[in-house]
Amino acid sequence: MTLRLGYGTNGLTDLRLDDALGLLADLGYDGVGLTLDHMHLDPLAPDLGARTRNVARRLAGLGLGVTVETGARYVLDPRRKHGPSLLDPDPDGRAARTALLVRAVEVAADLGAHAVHCFSGITPPDTAPDTAWQRLTGALAPVLEAADRAGVPLAVEPEPGHLLSALADFHHLRTLLGDPEPLGLTLDIGHCQCLESASPADCVKEAGPWLRHVQIEDMRRGVHEHLPFGDGEIDFPPVLEALASTGYDGLTVVELPRHSHAGPELARTSLDFLRRAAATTNGAAPC
């Protein structure tokens, strides 16, 4: 297996998208995790179709693969981080998030992306767990239908503090939805270190059959803070070897959304770090 490395545009928000893509190609990345937001590719802009076609041409010209990510903080509501979510008490709020994700699937299809990433959101106060899960499954149903039509998997991410926060929660969602074909998993390696009982490498092995997208960064146990490589506690060669063992062939995207001020340098050092880590394993090699 060849490890295909990408870098998230949410860690390059001080750069124009065209410049960010050129930087990643020049450094030697294989792809990009493209967050839909006003800084780069605004999913609510009236000229989205034309801009998407331009980005698709740019990606093809640079030879970059792409995953569409939907973790923009204020794309729907300038006052509520990640609001409204798929769990919002207001049906219109949930519908707005569903519509955004359906649009993300359409953008992903136009870009030739290998997956669309999303997460559940935080359970609102005074909301019973059964109610939250019912809202989540209902809000995701149209997105999964769109993903099925487009042939682009929806990769749901367990996010610390959210309703769907761990691998076990992802499997619960699969069961509630009847295990639909378009439903896959985004696995964030740092989140495994943060809160899973198993090691990150064992999490990768467990998640293998459902992996559709991978995010990677360093992290410490019990602290949800995305860190540059070497600043946390993760032993990366076993993680990369585990990825190789699963047969996962999508992008493994560096996720440093709070480090845009140093984005170009961290993009360089992150690639160097992961290439060195991969070189020490038996099963994975960087492109």
C-alpha positions, 0 to 999 in steps of 0.5 A: 500500500502507498500512503496518500497524504493530504493537508486540510485547507482549514489549516491554510485559511490565511492563503487564497485557495489557489495559492494553498493548492499550489503550495501543497502540490509543490511540497509533494502532497497527494491531495487536500481536505477541502473545507467548504467555507467563505475563505476558500470555496463558499457553499452558499455563494451564488457562483458556486457551480462556476467556482467548483468547476475552476477548482476541479480544473486546478486540482486536476492540473496539479494532480491533487486528490480531494476530500470535501470537509464540512467542519467550517465553524460559522458557515450557516450562522455567524453567531453559533459555532457549528450551528445549526447542527443535525441535532438542532431542536428547530426542524428548520435548523436541522433542515439547513444543515442537511441542505448544506451537506447535500450541497457538499455531496454535489460539490464533491461529485463535481470535484471527483472527491473520494468522500464527504466528511461530516459530524453529528454536533453536540447534543442540545441541553435538555435533549434526551439521547433517544431524541438526539439519535432520532434527529440525527438519523432523520437529518442524515437520511436525505444526505445519504440518499444524495451520496448514493445517487452521486456515488460519493460516500458520506464519512461521519466523524466521531468528534469529542463532545458530540453525540457521536463521539467514539467508534462505538457511537458510529456503529450505533448509527450504522445499526439505527440506519440499517447499515446503508451502503453510502455510510462510512467513517472519518477516523481522526487519529488524534481523537483516538488518542484523546478518548478511545480506550484502544490505542490509535493503531488498534482503532485503525484496525477496528475501523478498517472496513468502514474507513472512507476518510482519515484525519491525522495530527498529534494529540494528548490523552484526554485533551482535545487539542490538535497539535503539530507532530511531535508535540503530543503522545502518539506513536505514529509508525504503528498507526501508519502500518495499521492503515496499510493493513486495512487496505485504505486507499483514500487520503490521510489528511493533516488536520491543524485547523488552529495553526493557519498562522504557520500553515505553510511551514507546518505543511512542510514539516508535517509531510517530512514527519509523516514520510519519516514515520512511514519509512520505519514501517513494514507496510506503508510508504509515502507517495 
